[in-house]
Amino acid sequence: MGGQGGFLRTGALVVLGLGLLVGILWYLGGERFRHGEVLESYFHESVQGLDVGAPVKYRGVTVGRVTAVGLVSAEYGGKAADLDRSVYRQVFVRYLVDTAKMGVVPSLGKAIGLGLRARIVSQVLTGVGYIELDFVDPRAYPWSPPPWTPRDPVIPSVPSTFTQVQDAAQALLAKIDRIDLDGLASSIQRLVATLQTDLTSGDVHRTLADADALLVTARGQLRAADLPATAAALRGTAAALTALARSPALGRTLANGAQASAQLVALAGQLSRLAASVQSATTEETAGLNARLNPILRDLAAAARNLRAITETLRQYPGALLAPPPPR
């Protein structure tokens, strides 16, 4: 009886194990037989924390499960020389995606053209990873088909956030490593020494001394100028001008000046008319005088000519007054 009970217990454990195995297989692969699609992606980074059964999410919503994780060299590598190419040193991940949970989606080729990519995301506290599907800028992450024939449709991958930060940190460290820190420190020391020398006895020291002397001179000039008294005098002058502007006498003076200006304008007009009249009268008198003097002047000119002829004759023939000159 004891032997039969042991066989029964062993058989029950075997049946239970088979039931659990069937349940696991149904959980992992049952969806594929209904409305799932197997896809695969290739990653250049470590997939630590990503195991079979890990979720596949789209915008945070679980749409599938990871079904296989392996090395590309073992899955698609044909010879040892393939390991020299970085493309064969990638990790492949296959996952089953329930397309019904994603609704109406375009064809896979069109979705890849629009920027559909897969990335590995690690949970901060547990370190467990999962696959995240999302759309990115396809120009920033271009894709070219692999040199082998994939077993399932391929969704290109992009580096994880941790990998991008790590690459940026490594690039920054590489740039820092290329900096000559010793030479930079020596240059800074020389610069500090030069500044100290300039501040104590160089051009900067002399410039500061000249500036201090200039400030002292300016301060003395301001004291000598007695700015408060000057300001008080200006305020008094302004007050006097204000009072003068408001005084009735200034108003009367301005009114009298306006009247005098009007009278001067009228007098100027009268003087202009008087000058025109005098000019006209002078012109008429001059014309009449010329008319009377012209005959007299002509007679005087003729008498002068006759007198000149008589004088010339007496100079040549002094006796012409007593007898007529001989004939020529």
LOTIRO-406331 format. One record per residue (C-alpha): residue in three letters; x, y, z. Coordinates in steps of 0.02 Angstrom, whole numbers, padded with zeros to 5 digits, always signed. Example, Ala and Ser with C-alpha at 12.3 -4.5 7.8 and 13.67 -1.06 7.14 Angstrom:
// LOTIRO-406331
ALA+00615-00225+00390
SER+00684-00053+00357
// end
This chain:
// LOTIRO-406331
MET+00000+00000+00000
GLY+00141+00119+00040
GLY+00217+00089-00131
GLN+00052+00124-00217
GLY+00033+00288-00121
GLY+00206+00344-00177
PHE+00163+00306-00357
LEU+00002+00404-00341
ARG+00091+00554-00269
THR+00222+00547-00404
GLY+00090+00534-00539
ALA-00006+00680-00465
LEU+00152+00788-00465
VAL+00187+00742-00646
VAL+00010+00785-00698
LEU+00019+00949-00602
GLY+00186+00992-00683
LEU+00116+00955-00855
GLY-00035+01064-00817
LEU+00077+01207-00762
LEU+00184+01187-00918
VAL+00031+01190-01029
GLY-00033+01343-00938
ILE+00133+01434-00961
LEU+00140+01389-01146
TRP-00039+01447-01168
TYR+00000+01611-01077
LEU+00156+01646-01179
GLY+00102+01584-01349
GLY-00087+01569-01345
GLU-00115+01747-01403
ARG-00016+01713-01560
PHE-00145+01593-01622
ARG-00284+01721-01604
HIS-00237+01899-01659
GLY-00051+01922-01625
GLU+00097+01958-01738
VAL+00277+01912-01702
LEU+00402+02050-01732
GLU+00587+02069-01697
SER+00711+02209-01666
TYR+00900+02219-01654
PHE+00994+02316-01519
HIS+01176+02371-01511
GLU+01168+02390-01322
SER+01155+02271-01175
VAL+00982+02198-01141
GLN+01018+02166-00957
GLY+00852+02149-00863
LEU+00752+02102-01019
ASP+00693+01921-01013
VAL+00566+01813-01101
GLY+00392+01863-01045
ALA+00438+02047-01021
PRO+00300+02164-01077
VAL+00296+02261-01240
LYS+00215+02432-01220
TYR+00153+02566-01337
ARG+00139+02736-01255
GLY+00134+02649-01086
VAL-00002+02523-01134
THR+00048+02340-01134
VAL+00016+02268-01308
GLY+00125+02112-01309
ARG+00257+02001-01231
VAL+00440+01958-01267
THR+00454+01781-01335
ALA+00641+01763-01371
VAL+00806+01850-01334
GLY+00971+01799-01415
LEU+01127+01850-01509
VAL+01120+01893-01694
SER+01284+01800-01724
ALA+01205+01640-01659
GLU+01040+01664-01751
TYR+01098+01733-01919
GLY+01289+01723-01920
GLY+01353+01602-02050
LYS+01541+01606-02017
ALA+01667+01671-01891
ALA+01714+01816-02004
ASP+01541+01892-01975
LEU+01593+01939-01798
ASP+01711+02069-01873
ARG+01557+02168-01924
SER+01469+02264-01787
VAL+01299+02223-01860
TYR+01324+02040-01810
ARG+01368+02089-01631
GLN+01191+02146-01597
VAL+01057+02066-01488
PHE+00892+02014-01566
VAL+00728+02019-01471
ARG+00568+01937-01534
TYR+00402+01987-01462
LEU+00220+01949-01491
VAL+00111+02103-01517
ASP-00078+02100-01499
THR-00127+02211-01645
ALA-00308+02218-01586
LYS-00252+02319-01435
MET-00171+02450-01548
GLY-00329+02485-01647
VAL-00321+02535-01829
VAL-00138+02554-01877
PRO-00054+02579-02046
SER+00050+02446-02128
LEU+00215+02405-02044
GLY+00317+02481-02185
LYS+00221+02644-02179
ALA+00232+02650-01988
ILE+00421+02626-01997
GLY+00430+02766-02125
LEU+00334+02878-02005
GLY+00461+02842-01867
LEU+00400+02685-01774
ARG+00546+02623-01671
ALA+00578+02505-01525
ARG+00685+02545-01372
ILE+00731+02456-01211
VAL+00670+02540-01051
SER+00733+02487-00880
GLN+00630+02517-00725
VAL+00730+02620-00601
LEU+00691+02526-00439
THR+00686+02346-00499
GLY+00801+02353-00651
VAL+00677+02248-00749
GLY+00667+02299-00930
TYR+00532+02302-01061
ILE+00512+02349-01244
GLU+00432+02516-01283
LEU+00363+02555-01456
ASP+00347+02738-01503
PHE+00363+02860-01648
VAL+00521+02965-01663
ASP+00597+03078-01795
PRO+00645+02958-01936
ARG+00778+03080-01999
ALA+00867+03071-01830
TYR+00859+02881-01827
PRO+00868+02815-02006
TRP+00857+02628-02038
SER+00929+02512-02167
PRO+00883+02326-02187
PRO+01004+02200-02110
PRO+01120+02096-02221
TRP+01025+01935-02178
THR+00847+01878-02207
PRO+00747+01906-02045
ARG+00634+01767-01987
ASP+00498+01892-01936
PRO+00455+02072-01984
VAL+00579+02195-01912
ILE+00546+02356-01815
PRO+00704+02463-01807
SER+00773+02507-01637
VAL+00839+02666-01558
PRO+00960+02680-01410
SER+00883+02683-01238
THR+00885+02842-01136
PHE+01018+02770-01022
THR+01127+02726-01171
GLN+01106+02899-01245
VAL+01156+02979-01080
GLN+01302+02860-01065
ASP+01361+02897-01243
ALA+01346+03085-01212
ALA+01445+03067-01050
GLN+01579+02965-01137
ALA+01591+03094-01277
LEU+01606+03233-01147
LEU+01740+03138-01054
ALA+01833+03109-01217
LYS+01830+03296-01253
ILE+01888+03334-01076
ASP+02026+03205-01095
ARG+02088+03295-01251
ILE+02106+03457-01153
ASP+02282+03496-01093
LEU+02236+03527-00911
ASP+02417+03550-00857
GLY+02448+03679-00992
LEU+02283+03766-00949
ALA+02331+03772-00765
SER+02502+03843-00809
SER+02421+03976-00919
ILE+02301+04024-00779
GLN+02446+04038-00657
ARG+02543+04149-00777
LEU+02389+04256-00803
VAL+02363+04276-00615
ALA+02546+04321-00592
THR+02537+04449-00733
LEU+02380+04526-00657
GLN+02461+04537-00487
THR+02614+04623-00563
ASP+02505+04746-00659
LEU+02403+04785-00504
THR+02555+04817-00396
SER+02676+04907-00513
GLY+02620+04895-00693
ASP+02511+04994-00810
VAL+02353+04948-00715
HIS+02429+05015-00554
ARG+02476+05180-00638
THR+02304+05192-00718
LEU+02220+05167-00549
ALA+02335+05297-00470
ASP+02295+05423-00608
ALA+02110+05387-00588
ASP+02123+05415-00400
ALA+02214+05580-00426
LEU+02082+05632-00552
LEU+01944+05594-00427
VAL+02034+05696-00294
THR+02052+05843-00414
ALA+01871+05831-00467
ARG+01816+05826-00286
GLY+01918+05984-00251
GLN+01846+06072-00402
LEU+01671+06030-00346
ARG+01704+06099-00173
ALA+01780+06258-00248
ALA+01635+06281-00366
ASP+01515+06292-00217
LEU+01377+06202-00309
PRO+01246+06228-00172
ALA+01268+06418-00181
THR+01264+06413-00372
ALA+01106+06310-00367
ALA+01028+06433-00244
ALA+01074+06579-00356
LEU+00999+06491-00507
ARG+00840+06458-00410
GLY+00833+06644-00361
THR+00860+06697-00541
ALA+00724+06580-00599
ALA+00605+06648-00468
ALA+00645+06828-00519
LEU+00615+06787-00702
THR+00452+06703-00657
ALA+00396+06855-00558
LEU+00448+06972-00699
ALA+00351+06869-00825
ARG+00196+06879-00715
SER+00212+07068-00679
PRO+00082+07190-00757
ALA+00222+07312-00805
LEU+00300+07183-00921
GLY+00130+07156-01000
ARG+00105+07341-01030
THR+00283+07356-01099
LEU+00253+07213-01220
ALA+00087+07292-01274
ASN+00172+07462-01301
GLY+00311+07376-01398
ALA+00181+07293-01510
GLN+00097+07462-01541
ALA+00265+07545-01577
SER+00307+07405-01699
ALA+00142+07434-01790
GLN+00177+07621-01800
LEU+00352+07589-01865
VAL+00281+07477-02000
ALA+00159+07613-02052
LEU+00298+07745-02050
ALA+00407+07633-02158
GLY+00267+07622-02286
GLN+00248+07811-02289
LEU+00436+07834-02309
SER+00434+07714-02456
ARG+00299+07815-02543
LEU+00393+07979-02505
ALA+00554+07911-02578
ALA+00461+07858-02736
SER+00386+08034-02752
VAL+00556+08120-02727
GLN+00636+08006-02855
SER+00500+08044-02982
ALA+00514+08234-02954
THR+00704+08229-02966
THR+00693+08134-03130
GLU+00573+08263-03205
GLU+00677+08414-03150
THR+00835+08334-03216
ALA+00755+08306-03386
GLY+00697+08490-03397
LEU+00867+08558-03344
ASN+00954+08450-03473
ALA+00837+08516-03607
ARG+00883+08699-03563
LEU+01070+08673-03540
ASN+01104+08571-03698
PRO+01094+08723-03821
ILE+01201+08830-03706
LEU+01330+08692-03693
ARG+01334+08673-03883
ASP+01363+08860-03904
LEU+01500+08860-03775
ALA+01582+08714-03865
ALA+01577+08809-04031
ALA+01649+08967-03949
ALA+01786+08862-03872
ARG+01831+08791-04041
ASN+01835+08965-04120
LEU+01942+09031-03978
ARG+02060+08883-03999
ALA+02076+08922-04186
ILE+02111+09108-04154
THR+02241+09063-04023
GLU+02328+08943-04142
THR+02329+09077-04277
LEU+02405+09210-04159
ARG+02535+09083-04103
GLN+02589+09057-04282
TYR+02564+09236-04343
PRO+02575+09361-04200
GLY+02544+09506-04317
ALA+02378+09438-04374
LEU+02291+09562-04259
LEU+02361+09706-04363
ALA+02360+09629-04539
PRO+02284+09475-04613
PRO+02397+09322-04623
PRO+02481+09284-04791
PRO+02395+09164-04905
ARG+02452+08981-04899
// end
